[in-house]
Amino acid sequence: MDPLDDLAYLGRLDTGQMLDRIQEFPEQCQVAWENAAQFAWPPRPEGLEHIVIAGMGGSAIAGELLAHLVADSCAVPIFLHRDYGVPAFVGPRSLVVASSYSGNTEETLSAAREALARGATVVALSTGGELARLAAEADLAHYEIRYQSKPRAALAHSLFPLLNLLQSLGVLADQSRAVQDAVGTLRGLRSSIGAQVPARSNLAKQVAHGLEGRLTILYAAEFLAPVAHRWKTQLNENTKAWAFYEVLPELNHNAILGYDQPDEITSDAFVVLLDSRLYLDRNRRRVDVTREVLTRAGVDHQVIEPQGQSRLAQMLSAVHLGDYVSFYLAALYGIDPTPMGAIDLLKERLQESTGRP
């Protein structure tokens, strides 16, 4: 029996129920959208010039997905900030969204405090923690995430409030139909790649087998670029594996010259290209030529086109597929996907000292 078809084995390995979290992603999206639609978002700030989303890890991925999704349809630019403080341009005409699942992410707290000091409008998203306390003290709008999991498994609850916020501000058209279409696409996809589906007809399990023992590199363009980043981080966090990502068309100006050395990397690497019929024609052509270059260089690769008719549906279905792949690959390595050993150690060390010796 294929180990990925052994549900008892998967259950024993998965002590934190990560598979359950992945499998309920379509319902997470539905509930997160409905909850966000009921929230009393603040009015659009007068003279709003831009939106800054401050976050790290899974919270930042949500902002990155949003920014790419609405880049050509949002009335104001969106900037993603993954660091302490805020950019110099933040001021009274800025809306800063401080997003931290735990509410205790120190970089995000730093950004929220600095944004307040600059006179920006600040909105907080968290399950509680110090960010919720800051919001209460400063009388900020605080969207409380009511879903308990590891942050990376709560992506829908970080993404859909952001999407609904843009709609509420009047800088983005109504997204209700797009969300419902995307949820339907996700449910259909789950029926073909869920744990109950045997490997012989399960794309996610097949991709995981192809990546076993390989160095995974993700390629994508346009609205799927942040999905490649999401695949990378899920392979890092769930599979505890090396993974990297590159973005078209930029990678055509450098990365395609790097396939020759060292030989060991070329033979061990496996490139996953996320393609889409919604890409610009020139980027679709670039995907084709990049495949040719990879073939000539002897680099194993696979092209995956996500399901869905819209950008949102394709983005989320590609995320869903990648999440399953990261879980199945962890199972092939005999790894429990939930524990966060190195990150937990980092947090402990940072709490021990506020400065360097």
C-alpha positions in Angstrom: 0.0 0.0 0.0 1.2 3.5 -0.7 1.9 5.1 2.7 -0.1 8.1 1.7 -3.2 5.9 1.3 -2.7 4.5 4.8 -5.1 6.7 6.8 -4.2 5.1 10.1 -0.5 5.9 9.5 -1.4 9.5 8.6 -3.4 9.8 11.8 -0.7 8.5 14.0 1.9 10.8 12.5 -0.3 14.0 12.6 -0.5 14.7 16.3 -1.6 18.3 15.8 -4.4 17.5 13.3 -2.8 19.5 10.6 -4.6 17.4 7.9 -7.9 18.3 9.4 -7.0 22.0 9.2 -6.0 21.6 5.5 -9.2 19.7 4.7 -11.5 22.3 6.1 -9.9 25.2 4.2 -13.0 25.6 1.9 -15.2 26.0 5.0 -12.7 28.3 6.6 -12.9 30.6 3.6 -16.7 30.6 3.7 -16.9 31.3 7.5 -14.1 33.9 7.4 -15.8 35.9 4.6 -19.1 35.8 6.4 -17.6 36.8 9.7 -15.7 39.7 8.1 -18.8 40.9 6.4 -20.5 41.4 9.8 -17.7 43.4 11.3 -18.0 47.2 11.7 -14.9 48.3 9.8 -13.8 52.0 10.3 -14.8 54.5 7.6 -12.4 55.4 4.9 -9.8 57.9 6.2 -10.0 61.3 4.6 -7.5 61.7 1.8 -6.5 58.0 1.9 -3.4 57.6 -0.2 -2.3 54.0 0.5 -2.7 50.9 2.6 0.1 49.2 4.5 -0.3 45.7 5.7 2.2 44.9 8.5 2.7 41.3 9.4 5.0 38.3 9.5 4.8 34.7 8.5 1.3 33.4 7.8 -0.2 36.9 8.4 2.1 38.4 5.9 1.4 35.8 3.3 -2.3 36.8 3.5 -1.3 40.4 2.8 0.9 39.3 -0.1 -1.9 37.3 -1.6 -4.3 40.2 -1.3 -1.9 42.8 -2.8 -1.2 40.6 -5.9 -4.9 39.7 -6.3 -6.2 43.3 -6.4 -3.1 45.0 -7.9 -5.0 46.1 -11.0 -8.4 46.7 -9.4 -7.9 48.4 -6.1 -8.3 52.2 -6.1 -5.3 52.7 -3.8 -1.9 51.0 -3.7 -1.2 48.3 -1.1 2.2 47.9 0.5 3.4 44.9 2.5 5.7 45.5 5.5 7.6 42.6 7.0 9.8 44.4 9.6 9.9 46.6 12.6 8.6 50.1 12.5 6.9 51.4 9.3 8.1 53.0 6.0 8.9 56.7 6.1 5.9 57.6 3.9 3.4 56.4 6.5 1.4 59.3 8.0 -2.1 60.8 8.5 -3.2 59.7 5.1 -2.2 56.1 5.6 -4.2 53.1 6.7 -2.1 50.5 8.4 -3.4 47.0 9.0 -1.5 45.3 11.8 -2.0 41.6 11.4 -0.7 39.1 13.9 -2.5 35.9 14.5 -1.2 35.5 18.1 -1.3 39.2 18.7 2.2 39.0 20.1 4.4 39.3 17.0 7.0 41.9 18.0 7.7 43.2 14.6 4.0 43.9 14.0 3.5 45.5 17.4 6.4 47.8 16.6 4.8 48.7 13.3 1.4 49.4 15.0 2.9 51.6 17.6 5.0 53.6 15.1 2.0 54.0 12.8 0.0 55.4 15.6 2.8 57.8 16.5 2.7 59.0 12.9 -1.0 59.7 13.0 -2.0 56.9 10.7 -5.3 55.1 10.9 -4.6 51.6 12.3 -6.7 48.5 12.2 -5.7 45.4 14.1 -6.3 41.7 13.3 -5.5 39.0 15.9 -6.8 36.3 18.1 -5.9 38.5 21.1 -2.6 39.1 22.8 -0.7 42.3 23.1 -2.1 43.7 19.8 -5.7 43.4 21.2 -4.6 45.2 24.3 -3.0 48.0 22.3 -6.2 48.3 20.2 -8.3 48.6 23.3 -6.0 51.2 24.8 -5.8 53.3 21.6 -9.5 52.8 20.7 -8.6 51.0 17.4 -10.8 48.8 15.3 -9.8 45.3 16.3 -11.0 42.3 14.2 -10.9 39.3 16.5 -10.0 36.0 14.7 -12.0 33.3 16.2 -10.2 30.2 15.0 -7.6 28.2 16.9 -4.7 26.7 15.1 -1.1 27.3 14.0 -1.0 30.6 12.1 -0.2 29.0 8.8 -3.3 26.9 9.1 -5.5 30.0 9.6 -4.8 31.7 6.3 -8.4 32.2 5.4 -9.0 34.0 8.7 -6.2 36.4 7.9 -7.0 36.9 4.2 -10.7 37.3 4.0 -11.0 40.1 6.6 -8.5 42.0 4.5 -10.5 41.5 1.3 -13.7 42.5 3.0 -12.0 45.6 4.5 -11.1 46.8 1.0 -14.7 46.3 -0.1 -15.9 48.2 3.0 -13.6 51.1 2.3 -15.0 51.4 -1.2 -11.6 50.9 -2.9 -12.6 47.5 -4.3 -15.8 46.2 -6.0 -18.1 43.7 -4.2 -16.2 40.4 -4.0 -19.1 38.2 -2.8 -19.7 36.3 -6.0 -16.0 35.8 -6.5 -15.7 34.4 -3.0 -18.6 31.9 -3.5 -17.2 30.8 -6.8 -13.8 30.2 -5.2 -15.3 28.2 -2.3 -17.1 26.0 -4.8 -13.8 25.5 -6.7 -12.0 24.5 -3.5 -14.6 22.0 -2.5 -14.4 20.4 -5.9 -10.6 20.3 -5.7 -10.7 18.7 -2.2 -12.8 15.9 -3.6 -9.9 14.9 -5.8 -6.9 15.5 -3.6 -8.1 14.7 -0.1 -6.6 12.0 2.0 -9.4 9.5 1.1 -8.4 9.7 -2.6 -5.8 7.1 -3.6 -2.5 8.2 -4.8 -3.0 6.7 -8.3 -5.6 9.4 -9.0 -4.5 12.1 -6.5 -2.5 14.9 -7.9 -1.3 16.2 -4.5 0.0 12.8 -3.5 1.7 12.3 -6.9 3.4 15.7 -6.6 4.6 14.8 -3.1 6.1 11.6 -4.4 7.9 13.5 -7.1 9.4 15.9 -4.6 10.6 13.3 -2.2 14.3 13.5 -1.7 14.5 16.6 -4.0 15.3 20.3 -3.5 12.1 22.0 -4.4 12.0 25.3 -6.3 8.7 27.1 -7.2 8.3 29.3 -10.2 5.2 31.5 -10.8 4.1 34.8 -12.3 1.6 37.6 -11.6 -1.2 36.7 -9.1 0.3 33.3 -8.5 3.7 34.6 -7.4 2.7 34.8 -3.7 1.3 31.3 -4.0 4.8 30.1 -4.9 5.9 31.8 -1.8 3.2 30.1 0.2 4.3 26.7 -1.2 7.8 27.4 -0.1 6.9 28.4 3.4 4.5 25.4 3.8 7.3 23.0 2.7 9.6 24.7 5.2 7.1 24.6 8.1 5.0 21.5 7.5 7.6 19.3 5.8 10.7 20.7 7.5 12.3 20.8 4.1 14.4 23.1 2.0 12.4 25.0 -0.6 12.9 28.2 -2.6 10.8 30.3 -5.1 11.4 32.6 -8.0 9.1 34.9 -9.9 8.5 35.3 -13.7 9.5 37.3 -15.6 12.4 38.3 -13.4 13.8 34.8 -13.2 14.3 34.9 -16.9 16.9 37.6 -16.5 19.1 35.6 -14.1 18.0 32.3 -12.7 17.9 30.4 -16.0 21.7 30.9 -16.3 22.3 29.2 -12.9 21.4 25.6 -13.8 24.9 24.4 -14.5 26.7 24.4 -11.2 27.1 22.6 -9.0 26.2 19.4 -10.8 24.8 17.9 -7.6 22.2 20.6 -7.2 21.1 20.3 -10.8 20.4 16.6 -10.5 18.7 16.9 -7.1 16.5 20.0 -7.9 12.9 19.8 -8.9 11.1 22.8 -10.3 7.3 23.2 -10.0 6.0 25.8 -12.4 2.6 27.3 -11.6 1.0 28.3 -14.9 -2.4 29.9 -15.7 -4.5 30.7 -18.7 -5.2 34.0 -17.0 -1.5 35.1 -17.2 -0.5 37.7 -19.8 0.2 36.1 -23.1 3.9 37.0 -22.8 4.2 35.4 -19.4 2.6 32.2 -20.7 5.2 32.2 -23.5 7.9 32.7 -20.9 6.6 29.6 -19.0 6.9 27.6 -22.2 10.4 28.8 -23.0 11.5 28.3 -19.3 10.4 24.7 -19.6 12.5 24.3 -22.7 15.5 25.8 -20.9 15.0 23.5 -17.9 14.7 20.4 -20.2 17.9 21.4 -22.0 19.7 21.8 -18.7 18.5 18.4 -17.4 16.4 19.9 -14.6 13.4 17.9 -13.6 10.2 19.9 -13.5 6.4 19.8 -13.6 3.8 22.4 -14.7 0.7 22.8 -12.6 -2.3 24.8 -13.7 -4.7 25.6 -10.8 -8.4 25.1 -11.0 -10.9 27.9 -11.2 -12.3 30.5 -13.5 -11.2 33.6 -11.6 -7.9 34.9 -10.2 -9.2 34.3 -6.6 -10.4 30.8 -7.4 -7.1 29.9 -9.0 -5.0 31.5 -6.3 -6.8 29.7 -3.5 -7.0 26.3 -5.3 -3.2 26.5 -5.9 -2.7 27.3 -2.2 -5.0 24.4 -1.2 -3.0 22.0 -3.5 0.3 23.2 -2.0 -0.9 22.7 1.5 -1.9 19.1 0.8 1.5 18.5 -1.0 3.4 19.8 2.1 1.4 17.5 4.4 1.8 14.4 2.1 5.5 15.0 1.7 6.0 15.3 5.4 4.2 11.9 5.7 6.7 10.4 3.2 9.5 11.6 5.4 7.8 10.3 8.5 7.5 13.9 10.0 4.8 15.3 12.2 4.0 18.6 10.4 2.8 20.6 13.4 5.8 21.1 15.7 7.8 24.3 15.3 11.1 23.4 17.1 13.5 25.9 15.6 11.0 28.8 15.6 10.1 28.1 19.2 13.8 28.1 20.1 14.2 31.4 18.4 11.4 33.0 20.3 12.8 31.7 23.6 16.3 33.1 22.8 14.8 36.5 21.8 12.9 36.7 25.1 16.1 36.0 27.0 17.8 39.2 25.8 16.7 42.4 24.1 20.1 43.2 22.8 23.3 41.6 21.5 26.3 41.1 23.8 
